[in-house]
Amino acid sequence: MIVFKFFNKIERLFADRQAMIKNDNYDWAMGELLAYASLMYEGHRVRFSGQDVERGTFSHRHAVVKVEDSEEEYTPLQHIGAKGQFEIYNSLLSEYGVLGFEYGYAFATPNALTIWEAQFGDFFNGAQIIIDQYLTSAEYKWRRMNGLVVLLPHGYEGQGPEHSSARIERFLQACAENNIQIVN
């Protein structure tokens, strides 16, 4: 068994996660990771991309952790003995290309959970054409459904309207005949 030395913050995080399991009391981040693990145990692939998704927008996810005094990384969900795979990728700030790729990937692997996270509103704005031309209209135009999950940016935190907001109203306006679902 290989033992890694992690940064103190990461060691505390994993101690807290062990306590959550022991006490059967979970926070949102732990619930997210358990959901992915459940799908993986059922044999499904989970693929996740977006700016800084390995750590998580709010430093909550920590799906990939760095080993202290090394360039090594460790992805806990890849070592749980599940049949399904967990793939998580920090993407470049090229949202149009990344979301387009993930949209195509979701077509090719309909039994996988494919997720793209838009960390901030201005990042999401770079992918708006993919949303308008494909995600909201492909079912009508080409009679093709797609199971891509898009995690929208968080709300206002004082960093400016385009940076902080997902502009949820534009998604609500784009909903028609169950073409997309918006879930909170």
Disulfide bonds with the S-S distance in Angstrom:
none
